[in-house]
């Protein structure tokens, strides 16, 4: 029976009703039924639209304008659009449908109040008075075509939206204007390109309670440029959302990890104006430098939006493009649609299919935000309105102050696009990715710096524009030829464990071994160290351990090798032959009998390790040092230092005694440790993050909470580095974070870290990253 209705409330439809209420309407109905915070409303169905066309005898007349149309002729397209829209605007909406529209409009406020109270647990503040309940509401009137917001084509921005519509007569008029907007030039052209029948595509009209947005924007549940599925991308502006989708202002850009909801990136952009409702009218307000430079969203608001985005993607089982708005400190979802630009082979974090980059001999003349990947070369053509799109020929670089969907015919001919304003989530950026056109947006002063017919190279991968045809070189060739020669003030060490890898890894551009794990060597021996002591065969264990450590020392000499004393947990020690005889059962081995405390209370195994190190120093090698793991309290270090002194190692002037900072008590009390004569500190981010967040990263149920980029973790890392810098003590990092996250590396280099120890496969990229960071900061 639903298919026979002219008007339906949101909750009466779902995602399967696109043919009746269009893509936008179907998604709003689906999310309403999922109890998401959707501004409430109703939908005038496509059935009502087709009845309107039939009642006014418009089908044949519309066909007469579209059947013989030359879609590539802008003048013909313009005339056809004018004639069809004029036909629709002169036609009459039936009295029956008009009365029904007015009835739903009159009932909207009470229905919305009931919906929010019953489903979301609150009543919107705007509905809190008797006056507001019985006053005609302000609504947004949105077109929802039956071939729109589909998984295969977005049809983004092809039809009209009208904001702050107020009053019955005004509403009915805007419904008719929505019907007419099905035949804008851009909509006619886009349907032709996508091979949709111009007559069979219907239009529903969404009438939705107006959200008077203080802030608004767009969010993607994956990175729309790189297709990285681990990111949520949010773009935000002050005021109503029209300015972000039209590309009239450049939005703030935020990136959030989808699993831990940690804010990983933020770019604050200047906003010179906002679009707001004032006394029932939509007006533009100029912003002063103070407000214009402000961050648009608080960290709490970013998290709230990200959580909703993740919930919506989970509901649809497909990446989503979402419009949101904030009113009275509450986040509302205005729309969600499937992302249409996902490639078959997803790429992540600036690793694009061409795997190439611009020669380092060139410097960009313009820098913006990457909106669509790829590299293209062509002559510049500057246009300032859709009336000028005929200037764009095949192979031109389209340059404009801003883009909107009216530019699509020209975008199709262009080899690349550059805009002065707009973000990576504007409608035009979405369509440019859909068409596969390299695009750079938010490139300030592009129309002044670039000149017509100037040949430029556009790198959509990096958001850069170069003058002339710039040489493209292989990224891999650059890495091989230059990375081995790069030098950095910050040392780049490597984490190692397998003796057979030592020689091969030593040939990399690394300054030494920042973490040599003992556990793999001892596991290879296969017998619990106490078994050797029990059978008075300590010499066998010591010689084997010394021989394997020597492979690292010789391969890297004279570069330092920092050996971490054994950090087996009791459950791991039990796996060695004889281990069950010596190791207690612990419910939580990670916080149990391990590290420094084990050496103090049961020192016999630790002394065997010290003897193995001493053998190497006695042979004349001076690049081997010792690091103590899991140090909890200062007195532990005092006892450990006494034991190392007893072994004779401290008699060697060049010998260094390090500690790992991986327990919060050690991190927060670091000054006391440094006063005791610690020679070096290495941050173990794995354990430190787990204990700061109270989460076991190996537990499937809570692993998503684990993230080294959590603000409190990064603040602690910076505190450790700055404390070491204050005391002039070497500070390194050897946890996984240094290998995985460039943003953490950048923060720590700026804080003054002296070295980074990373996995072998991350040595080259970390060296290059640090080189660029130091070059920019003139370290």
C-alpha positions in Angstrom: 0.0 0.0 0.0 2.9 2.3 0.6 3.6 2.5 -3.1 0.2 4.2 -3.7 0.8 7.0 -1.3 1.5 10.6 -2.4 3.1 11.6 0.9 4.8 9.5 3.6 6.4 10.1 7.0 10.1 9.2 7.2 9.5 6.1 9.3 7.2 4.6 6.7 10.0 4.0 4.2 13.5 2.5 4.3 16.5 1.9 2.0 14.5 -0.4 -0.3 12.1 2.4 -1.3 14.3 4.4 -3.7 11.8 4.0 -6.5 9.2 5.7 -4.4 11.0 8.4 -2.4 14.4 8.6 -4.2 17.9 7.9 -2.8 17.8 10.8 -0.3 14.3 10.0 1.0 15.0 6.3 1.3 18.2 6.9 3.3 16.5 9.3 5.7 13.7 6.8 6.3 16.3 4.1 6.9 18.2 6.2 9.4 15.0 7.3 11.2 14.0 3.7 11.7 17.6 3.1 13.0 16.9 5.8 15.7 19.6 8.0 14.5 19.4 11.8 15.2 17.7 12.8 12.0 15.7 16.1 11.7 12.2 14.8 11.3 10.1 15.2 8.2 7.9 13.8 5.4 8.4 13.0 1.7 6.2 13.8 -1.3 6.7 10.7 -3.3 7.8 10.1 -6.9 4.2 8.8 -7.5 3.0 12.3 -6.8 5.6 13.7 -9.2 4.6 11.3 -12.0 0.9 12.0 -11.4 1.7 15.8 -11.7 3.5 15.2 -15.0 0.6 13.1 -16.3 -2.2 15.4 -15.1 -0.6 18.3 -16.9 0.3 16.4 -20.1 4.0 17.2 -19.8 5.7 13.9 -20.8 5.5 14.3 -24.6 6.5 17.9 -24.4 9.5 17.2 -22.3 10.6 14.4 -24.7 10.4 16.8 -27.6 13.2 18.9 -26.0 15.4 16.0 -24.9 15.2 13.4 -27.7 17.2 15.4 -30.3 19.3 17.4 -27.9 23.1 17.8 -28.6 24.2 17.3 -25.0 27.7 18.7 -25.7 26.3 22.0 -27.0 26.0 24.2 -24.0 23.6 26.6 -25.7 21.2 23.9 -26.7 21.4 22.3 -23.2 20.6 25.7 -21.7 17.6 26.4 -23.9 16.2 22.9 -23.3 16.5 23.3 -19.6 14.8 26.7 -19.6 11.8 25.4 -21.7 11.2 22.3 -19.6 11.5 24.2 -16.3 9.1 26.8 -17.6 6.6 24.1 -18.6 6.7 22.7 -15.0 6.4 26.0 -13.3 3.4 27.0 -15.3 1.6 23.7 -14.6 -0.7 23.2 -11.6 -0.3 21.0 -8.5 -3.7 19.4 -7.9 -5.8 20.7 -5.1 -5.8 17.2 -3.5 -2.0 17.0 -3.3 -1.8 20.7 -2.1 -4.2 20.0 0.7 -2.3 16.9 1.7 1.1 18.7 1.7 -0.4 21.4 4.0 -1.9 18.8 6.3 1.5 17.0 6.8 3.2 20.4 7.2 0.7 21.4 9.9 1.3 18.1 11.8 5.1 18.2 11.5 6.1 19.8 14.7 4.0 17.6 17.0 5.1 14.5 15.1 8.7 15.5 15.4 8.4 16.2 19.1 6.9 12.8 19.7 9.6 11.1 17.5 12.5 12.7 19.4 11.0 12.0 22.8 10.1 8.3 22.1 13.2 7.4 20.1 16.0 9.6 21.2 15.1 10.4 24.8 14.9 14.2 24.5 12.7 17.0 23.2 14.4 19.5 20.9 14.8 22.8 22.6 13.3 24.6 19.6 10.0 22.7 20.4 9.9 23.7 24.1 7.1 26.3 24.0 3.4 26.2 23.1 4.1 29.0 20.6 6.6 26.9 18.7 4.3 24.0 18.6 1.5 25.9 16.9 3.7 28.2 14.7 4.4 27.2 11.1 7.8 25.5 11.2 10.8 26.4 9.1 11.7 23.5 6.8 14.3 22.5 4.3 12.9 21.3 1.0 15.2 18.9 -0.7 15.0 17.1 -4.1 15.3 13.4 -4.0 15.6 11.8 -7.4 14.9 8.1 -8.0 18.3 7.9 -9.7 20.3 9.6 -6.9 22.7 8.6 -4.1 23.1 5.2 -5.7 26.1 3.0 -5.0 27.1 3.4 -8.7 26.5 7.2 -9.2 26.1 10.0 -6.7 24.2 12.5 -8.9 25.6 14.9 -6.2 24.0 18.3 -6.2 22.1 17.8 -9.5 18.8 19.0 -8.1 17.8 21.9 -5.9 17.6 22.3 -2.1 15.7 25.2 -0.5 16.4 26.2 3.1 14.3 28.0 5.7 11.0 27.6 3.8 8.2 29.0 5.9 4.4 29.0 5.4 2.0 26.7 3.4 1.9 28.6 0.1 5.7 29.0 0.1 6.1 25.3 0.7 3.8 24.3 -2.1 5.7 26.7 -4.4 9.1 25.2 -3.5 7.8 21.7 -4.1 7.0 22.7 -7.7 10.5 24.3 -8.0 12.0 21.0 -6.8 10.0 19.2 -9.6 11.4 21.7 -12.1 15.0 21.2 -10.8 15.0 17.7 -12.1 15.7 19.4 -15.4 18.6 21.8 -14.6 21.3 21.7 -17.2 23.6 19.8 -15.0 21.0 17.2 -14.1 20.0 16.6 -17.8 23.7 16.3 -18.8 24.6 14.0 -15.9 21.7 11.6 -16.6 22.8 11.5 -20.2 26.4 10.6 -19.2 25.1 7.9 -16.8 22.7 6.6 -19.5 19.5 7.2 -17.5 16.2 7.8 -19.3 15.3 11.5 -18.9 11.6 10.7 -18.5 11.7 7.6 -16.4 13.7 9.2 -13.6 11.3 10.5 -11.0 11.6 13.0 -8.3 10.4 12.9 -4.7 10.6 15.9 -2.4 11.9 15.7 1.2 10.4 18.2 3.6 12.6 18.2 6.7 12.5 20.2 9.9 15.1 22.9 9.5 18.2 22.7 11.6 19.5 26.1 12.3 23.2 25.0 12.1 25.8 26.8 14.2 28.3 24.4 12.6 27.8 22.0 9.7 29.8 19.9 7.4 30.4 16.6 5.6 32.0 13.4 6.8 33.2 10.2 5.1 33.5 6.8 6.7 36.6 6.2 4.6 39.2 8.6 3.2 37.6 9.8 0.0 40.9 10.5 -1.7 43.0 7.4 -0.7 40.1 5.0 0.0 41.8 4.2 3.4 39.1 2.3 5.3 40.7 2.9 8.6 40.0 6.6 8.6 37.0 8.8 9.2 37.3 12.2 7.4 35.3 15.2 8.7 35.1 18.6 7.2 33.5 21.5 9.0 32.4 25.2 8.7 30.5 27.7 10.7 26.9 28.3 9.7 24.6 26.4 7.3 26.0 23.6 5.2 25.3 25.1 1.8 28.6 26.9 1.7 30.6 23.6 2.1 28.8 21.7 -0.6 29.0 24.6 -3.0 32.7 25.0 -2.3 32.3 28.7 -1.3 34.5 28.4 1.7 37.4 26.0 2.5 36.5 23.9 5.5 38.5 22.6 8.4 39.8 19.1 7.8 39.9 16.4 10.5 40.9 12.8 10.3 40.0 10.2 13.0 41.1 6.6 13.4 38.0 4.5 12.9 38.9 1.9 15.5 40.2 3.9 18.4 38.5 7.3 17.5 41.7 9.1 18.0 42.0 12.4 16.2 45.1 11.9 14.0 45.1 15.0 11.8 43.6 18.5 11.9 43.9 21.4 9.4 42.4 24.7 10.4 41.3 26.9 7.5 40.3 30.5 7.5 36.6 31.1 6.8 35.8 34.6 5.6 32.0 34.3 5.6 29.1 32.1 6.8 25.6 31.4 5.7 23.0 31.7 8.5 19.3 32.2 9.1 18.4 35.6 10.5 14.7 36.5 11.2 13.6 33.8 8.8 16.0 34.8 5.9 19.2 33.1 4.7 21.9 35.7 4.7 25.7 35.8 4.3 27.7 37.3 7.2 31.3 38.3 6.9 33.6 36.9 9.5 36.4 38.9 11.1 39.9 37.4 11.6 39.2 36.4 15.1 36.2 34.1 14.4 37.4 33.2 10.9 40.7 31.6 12.1 39.0 29.6 14.9 38.9 25.8 15.0 35.4 24.9 13.9 34.9 21.8 16.0 35.9 20.9 19.6 37.6 17.6 20.1 34.4 16.4 21.8 32.3 17.4 18.7 34.7 15.6 16.4 34.4 12.4 18.5 30.6 12.6 18.5 30.4 13.0 14.8 33.0 10.2 14.2 31.0 7.8 16.5 27.8 8.5 14.5 29.6 8.0 11.2 30.9 4.6 12.3 27.4 3.6 13.4 25.9 4.6 10.1 28.6 2.7 8.1 28.0 -0.3 10.3 24.2 -0.1 9.7 24.6 0.1 5.9 27.6 -2.3 5.6 29.0 0.1 3.0 31.2 3.3 3.2 29.0 6.4 3.6 29.1 10.1 2.6 27.3 12.0 5.4 26.0 15.5 5.9 25.7 16.6 9.5 24.8 19.8 11.5 25.1 21.0 15.1 22.3 22.9 16.8 22.0 23.5 20.5 25.1 21.4 21.1 23.5 18.3 19.5 24.8 16.6 16.4 22.1 15.9 13.8 22.6 13.7 10.6 21.0 15.5 7.7 21.8 12.9 5.0 23.8 9.8 4.2 24.6 8.3 0.9 26.9 5.6 -0.4 30.3 6.7 -1.5 30.5 6.2 -5.3 34.2 6.7 -5.9 35.7 3.6 -4.3 38.2 1.9 -6.6 38.5 -1.8 -7.0 42.0 -1.7 -5.6 41.8 0.5 -2.5 44.9 2.5 -1.8 46.0 4.2 1.4 48.0 7.1 2.8 49.3 8.7 -0.4 50.2 5.4 -2.1 48.6 5.9 -5.5 48.6 3.6 -8.5 51.2 5.6 -10.5 53.7 5.3 -7.6 55.4 8.4 -8.9 56.3 11.8 -7.7 57.4 15.2 -8.9 61.1 15.6 -9.3 62.8 17.2 -6.3 64.4 19.8 -8.5 61.0 21.6 -8.8 59.0 23.6 -6.3 55.2 23.9 -6.5 53.8 27.4 -7.3 50.6 26.4 -5.6 49.7 24.1 -2.8 46.1 23.1 -1.8 44.3 20.0 -0.6 44.3 16.8 -2.6 40.8 16.1 -3.8 41.3 13.5 -6.5 44.5 11.5 -7.2 46.5 11.5 -10.3 49.0 13.6 -12.2 48.2 15.6 -15.3 49.8 18.3 -17.5 47.9 20.9 -19.5 47.3 24.6 -20.3 45.4 26.7 -17.7 41.9 28.0 -18.5 40.4 30.2 -15.8 36.6 30.4 -15.6 34.6 32.3 -13.0 31.0 31.0 -13.6 29.2 28.1 -15.4 28.4 30.5 -18.3 32.1 30.2 -19.3 32.4 26.4 -19.3 32.5 26.4 -23.1 36.1 27.8 -22.8 37.3 24.5 -21.5 38.6 22.2 -24.3 39.8 18.6 -24.0 43.1 18.5 -22.1 42.8 21.9 -20.4 43.4 22.5 -16.7 40.2 24.0 -15.3 40.9 26.7 -12.8 38.1 28.4 -10.9 37.4 30.3 -7.6 35.1 27.5 -6.6 33.4 24.5 -8.3 29.9 23.2 -8.2 28.0 20.6 -10.2 27.2 23.0 -13.0 30.8 22.6 -14.0 30.5 18.9 -14.7 30.4 19.2 -18.6 33.6 21.1 -18.5 35.1 18.9 -15.8 34.6 16.0 -18.2 36.7 17.7 -20.8 39.4 18.9 -18.5 42.5 16.9 -17.6 42.7 18.4 -14.1 40.9 20.8 -11.8 42.2 23.5 -9.5 40.0 25.7 -7.2 40.8 28.5 -4.8 38.1 27.4 -2.3 36.3 24.2 -1.3 37.3 21.0 0.6 37.9 17.4 -0.2 34.3 16.6 0.6 32.5 19.2 -1.6 30.0 18.0 -4.2 32.4 19.0 -7.0 35.3 17.1 -5.4 33.1 14.0 -5.2 32.1 14.3 -8.9 35.7 14.9 -10.0 36.8 11.7 -8.3 33.9 9.9 -9.9 35.1 11.1 -13.3 38.7 10.2 -12.5 40.1 13.8 -12.9 43.1 14.9 -10.8 42.0 17.7 -8.6 43.5 20.2 -6.1 41.1 22.3 -4.0 41.6 25.1 -1.6 44.6 26.5 -3.5 44.4 30.1 -2.4 44.9 32.8 -5.1 45.0 30.3 -7.9 43.2 32.6 -10.3 45.8 35.3 -9.7 49.0 33.2 -9.7 48.0 31.1 -12.7 47.5 32.7 -16.1 45.4 31.5 -19.1 47.4 29.2 -21.4 50.2 28.7 -18.8 51.2 25.0 -18.9 51.1 23.4 -15.4 51.6 20.0 -13.9 48.8 19.1 -11.4 49.7 16.5 -8.7 46.3 15.5 -7.2 48.1 13.0 -5.0 50.0 15.7 -3.1 47.7 18.7 -3.7 50.5 20.5 -5.6 50.7 22.5 -8.8 54.0 23.0 -10.7 54.8 25.4 -13.5 55.5 23.8 -16.8 55.7 20.1 -17.7 57.6 18.7 -14.8 59.7 15.5 -15.0 58.1 12.5 -13.3 60.6 10.2 -11.6 60.1 6.8 -10.0 59.6 7.1 -6.3 61.4 3.8 -5.8 64.4 5.0 -7.8 64.6 8.1 -5.7 64.5 6.0 -2.6 67.3 3.8 -3.7 69.6 6.5 -5.0 69.2 9.1 -2.2 68.0 7.4 1.0 71.3 5.6 1.5 73.0 9.0 1.5 70.6 10.9 3.7 71.9 12.1 7.0 69.8 13.3 9.9 70.6 14.9 13.3 68.1 12.5 14.9 69.6 9.0 14.8 67.7 6.2 13.0 68.2 2.9 14.8 66.7 -0.5 14.1 64.9 -3.1 16.2 66.4 -6.6 15.8 66.1 -10.0 17.3 67.3 -12.7 14.8 71.1 -13.2 14.6 70.9 -14.4 11.0 69.4 -11.0 10.0 72.2 -8.9 11.5 74.5 -8.7 8.5 71.8 -8.0 5.9 70.1 -5.3 8.0 73.5 -3.6 8.9 73.7 -2.6 5.2 70.7 -0.3 5.6 71.1 3.4 6.2 70.8 2.9 10.0 72.9 4.4 12.8 72.8 1.2 14.9 70.6 -1.2 16.8 68.3 0.6 19.3 66.6 -2.5 20.5 68.3 -5.9 20.4 65.8 -8.4 21.9 67.3 -11.2 24.0 64.1 -13.3 23.9 64.5 -14.8 20.4 68.1 -15.8 21.1 67.1 -17.6 24.3 64.0 -19.1 22.8 66.3 -20.6 20.1 68.5 -22.1 22.8 65.2 -23.7 23.9 66.1 -24.5 27.5 65.2 -22.4 30.6 68.3 -20.6 31.8 67.9 -22.1 35.3 68.3 -25.6 33.9 71.9 -24.6 33.0 72.5 -23.4 36.5 70.9 -26.5 38.0 73.2 -28.7 36.0 76.2 -26.4 36.5 76.5 -25.7 32.8 76.2 -21.9 33.0 79.2 -21.6 30.6 77.3 -23.2 27.7 74.4 -20.7 28.1 76.8 -17.7 28.5 78.9 -18.7 25.4 75.8 -19.3 23.2 74.3 -16.0 24.2 77.6 -14.2 23.7 78.2 -15.8 20.3 74.8 -14.7 19.0 75.0 -11.2 20.4 78.5 -10.9 18.8 76.9 -11.3 15.3 75.1 -8.0 15.8 78.1 -6.3 17.4 80.5 -7.2 14.6 78.0 -6.5 11.8 77.2 -3.0 13.1 80.5 -2.0 14.6 81.4 0.8 15.4 77.7 1.7 15.4 76.0 1.1 18.8 74.0 -2.0 19.7 71.7 -1.6 22.7 70.9 -5.0 24.1 67.7 -5.3 26.1 68.1 -7.8 29.0 65.6 -10.6 28.9 62.0 -9.6 29.3 60.2 -12.9 29.2 57.0 -13.0 31.1 56.3 -16.0 33.3 54.0 -17.6 30.8 56.6 -17.3 28.1 59.4 -18.6 30.2 57.2 -21.7 31.1 57.3 -22.6 27.4 61.0 -23.3 27.5 62.2 -26.8 28.4 62.1 -27.1 32.2 60.3 -23.8 32.5 57.3 -25.2 34.5 59.8 -26.1 37.3 60.8 -22.5 37.8 57.9 -20.2 36.8 54.8 -19.4 38.8 51.4 -19.3 37.3 50.1 -15.8 37.0 46.7 -14.5 36.0 48.2 -11.4 34.5 51.8 -12.0 33.5 52.1 -8.6 31.8 51.9 -6.9 35.2 53.7 -9.7 37.0 57.2 -11.1 37.6 59.2 -9.5 34.9 61.9 -7.0 34.1 64.1 -5.2 36.7 62.3 -6.7 39.7 63.0 -10.3 38.5 66.7 -9.5 38.2 66.8 -8.1 41.8 64.9 -10.9 43.5 66.4 -13.7 41.5 69.7 -12.4 40.0 71.4 -15.6 38.8 70.1 -15.5 35.3 70.7 -11.8 35.0 74.4 -12.3 36.0 74.8 -14.9 33.2 73.6 -12.2 30.7 76.1 -9.7 32.2 78.9 -12.2 31.8 77.9 -12.7 28.2 78.2 -9.0 27.6 81.5 -8.8 29.5 83.0 -11.4 27.2 82.4 -9.2 24.2 83.8 -6.1 25.9 86.8 -8.1 27.0 87.4 -8.9 23.3 87.8 -5.2 22.5 84.4 -4.3 21.1 83.1 -0.9 22.4 79.7 -0.6 20.8 77.6 -2.9 23.0 75.4 -1.4 25.7 72.7 -2.6 28.1 69.1 -1.6 28.5 66.9 -2.7 31.5 63.2 -3.3 30.7 60.1 -2.7 32.8 61.6 -0.5 35.5 59.0 0.5 38.0 60.7 2.4 40.8 64.0 4.4 41.4 65.3 1.9 44.0 65.1 -0.9 41.4 67.5 1.0 39.2 69.8 1.6 42.2 70.0 -2.1 42.8 70.4 -2.9 39.1 73.3 -0.5 38.8 75.0 -2.1 41.7 74.7 -5.5 40.0 76.1 -4.1 36.7 79.0 -2.5 38.6 79.7 -5.8 40.3 79.9 -7.5 36.9 82.8 -5.2 35.9 81.0 -3.6 32.9 80.9 -0.1 34.5 84.8 -0.1 34.6 84.6 0.5 30.8 84.4 4.2 30.2 82.3 3.9 27.0 79.7 1.5 28.4 76.2 2.9 28.7 73.4 1.7 31.0 69.9 2.5 29.6 66.4 2.0 31.0 63.2 1.4 29.1 60.4 3.7 30.1 57.3 1.7 29.6 55.6 1.8 33.0 53.6 5.0 33.8 55.2 5.4 37.2 58.7 5.5 35.5 57.5 8.0 32.9 55.9 10.4 35.4 58.8 10.1 37.9 61.5 10.2 35.2 63.5 13.0 36.8 64.3 10.9 39.8 65.7 8.2 37.6 67.8 10.6 35.6 69.3 12.0 38.8 70.6 8.5 39.6 72.8 8.4 36.5 70.8 6.8 33.7 72.9 7.0 30.5 70.0 6.6 28.1 66.2 6.2 27.9 64.2 4.2 25.3 60.4 4.5 25.3 58.6 1.3 25.0 55.3 2.5 23.5 53.6 -0.8 23.4 53.4 -1.5 27.2 53.2 2.2 28.0 50.2 2.7 25.8 48.5 -0.4 27.3 49.0 0.7 30.8 48.1 4.4 30.2 44.8 3.3 28.6 44.2 0.2 30.7 43.8 -2.0 27.7 45.4 -5.3 26.6 46.0 -4.8 22.9 46.1 -8.6 22.4 42.5 -8.9 23.6 40.2 -9.0 20.6 37.3 -7.5 22.7 39.1 -4.3 23.6 42.0 -4.0 21.1 40.3 -1.2 19.1 40.7 1.1 22.1 44.5 0.7 21.9 46.1 3.5 19.9 49.4 5.3 20.6 48.0 8.4 19.0 45.6 8.9 21.9 46.3 12.5 23.2 47.3 11.4 26.7 49.8 8.9 25.3 51.4 11.5 23.0 51.5 14.0 25.8 53.3 11.5 28.0 55.8 10.7 25.2 56.5 14.4 24.8 57.0 14.8 28.5 59.5 11.9 28.6 61.5 13.4 25.6 61.5 16.9 27.1 62.6 15.7 30.5 65.5 13.8 29.0 66.4 16.9 27.0 66.4 18.9 30.2 69.0 16.6 31.7 71.0 16.1 28.6 70.3 12.3 28.5 70.0 10.3 25.2 66.3 9.5 24.5 65.0 7.0 22.0 61.8 5.2 21.2 61.6 1.6 20.3 57.9 0.7 20.4 55.8 -0.1 17.3 54.5 3.5 17.2 57.7 4.9 15.6 57.4 2.4 12.8 53.7 3.0 12.2 52.8 6.6 12.8 54.5 9.5 11.0 52.6 12.0 13.1 54.1 10.7 16.3 57.6 10.8 14.8 57.1 14.4 13.9 55.9 15.4 17.3 58.8 13.7 19.0 61.4 15.1 16.7 60.1 18.6 17.4 60.2 17.8 21.1 63.9 16.9 20.8 64.2 13.1 20.7 67.7 12.0 19.9 67.0 8.7 18.1 64.2 6.5 16.7 64.4 2.7 16.6 62.2 1.2 14.0 61.6 -2.1 12.3 63.9 -2.8 9.4 61.2 -2.3 6.7 60.6 1.2 8.1 64.2 2.4 8.2 64.3 4.2 4.8 60.9 5.9 5.1 61.6 7.0 8.6 65.0 8.4 7.6 63.3 10.3 4.7 60.5 11.5 7.0 62.9 12.8 9.7 65.1 14.4 7.0 62.2 16.4 5.8 61.0 17.3 9.3 64.5 18.6 10.3 64.9 20.5 7.0 61.6 22.3 7.6 62.4 23.1 11.3 66.1 23.8 10.6 67.0 21.5 13.4 
